[in-house]
Amino acid sequence: MTTLLTARALMGRRDHGSTRTSGRLARAGIAALLLVVGVVGPAHSWVTSAPASRSPAGSAMVADSRLRDPARRIGPTVERPARPTPSPRPLEPAPPSDRRDAPDPFVLTDGRRYALYTTQVGLHNVPVSTSSDLRHWSAPTDALPQLPDWAAWGRTWAPGVVRLGGRYVLYFAAQHAPSGRQCIGVAVSVTATGPFVPAGAGPLVCQTDLGGSIDPHPFVEPDGTVVLLWKSDGNAKGQRSTLFGQQLAPDGLVLEGQPSALVASGAMWEEPLIENPAMLAAGDGYILLYSGGWWESAGYAVGYATCATALGPCTKATVDHPLLASAGNEAGPGGACLVTGPAGDHWLAYHAWTTGAVGYSIGGARSLRFARMAVADSQPVITR
């Protein structure tokens, strides 16, 4: 899925045509405007595939496969996401009863519970809540209380989590202080709720010449291979936005091979951008979900493309109109991810404004929503 107060949810989403500007202060009681000034210098696009040291502003920023404590490095074993104990009855998901702001939701199945992560809200860099039934949710805590050294506070966006080698790996977007662009970082924890500890000396993905890199989404293929999906923030520079994918190393801390461009913005309903990639296996191929349109509008919506492999090639299926659009009391749905219940039932978790209250400046919130999702003839079918 950028002017700075607290987060993409409360502070600002994209600069120069990309900023998600919010007119309100953090609900946690921030009384003064916080200024985070990035040092802007010459930059290049870097999607890292091997460890290296941190580089100064304006030079190549590459990832480091080491943790701050090398003894805590994730092992090579890749574990598929845990599933709840089988149940004869599907769940009936419901958002938190307080209708809290929950932009860009990512729901992780963690054994017999679910963990909900969102874009920064208030003082929590990565809010995380848990539930045993997708209906009753705990109060949010901060899964990432300490940002990496390269990141400026206040723009921690669109987290995604995967369990690898008995540890949990968190991917997130944050402002790269040297360049002022959004870049993707990685952190690890022994529990799903954290605290996650940043790994590496620099960002994992930092395509500064493409406007930055945001919206990381880890996807585990049927054979256990893990792929990271993300968006190059081209609209921040007046360019087209593009969704990318690249294979991760077994420990999840570095990327392997080369990035693959999957789809780019261009359809009328998608203007001025696409973002928030998510993926699922369907039949002999894959379905790539994404959001399009302006995030703070009722025109924001979810579309999809079909892909031969997790790294493409992909073909857009929703060229004329989106898959999931405003309807009833939901306005501007987006930031979708797939959740599987204990009976094999599939749900789409996403955020949406309430109709008539679109935008933070008038007191709106992007609250969590659920819709039932099925796949027929390798095509997604949404029921809400």
HUFENFEN-V863155 format. One record per helix or strand of 3 or more residues. SS is the DSSP state (2 for helix, 1 for strand). FROM is the first residue (numbers start at 1). TO is the last residue. If there is no record, write none. Layout:
BEGIN
SS_FROM_TO + SS_FROM_TO
END
This chain:
BEGIN
1_45_47 + 2_70_72 + 1_106_110 + 1_113_117 + 1_127_131 + 1_151_164 + 1_167_176 + 1_182_189 + 1_197_199 + 1_205_207 + 2_208_210 + 1_212_220 + 1_226_232 + 2_234_237 + 1_242_248 + 1_255_264 + 2_268_270 + 1_274_282 + 1_285_292 + 1_301_307 + 1_314_316 + 1_330_340 + 1_346_354 + 2_360_362 + 1_367_376 + 1_379_383
END
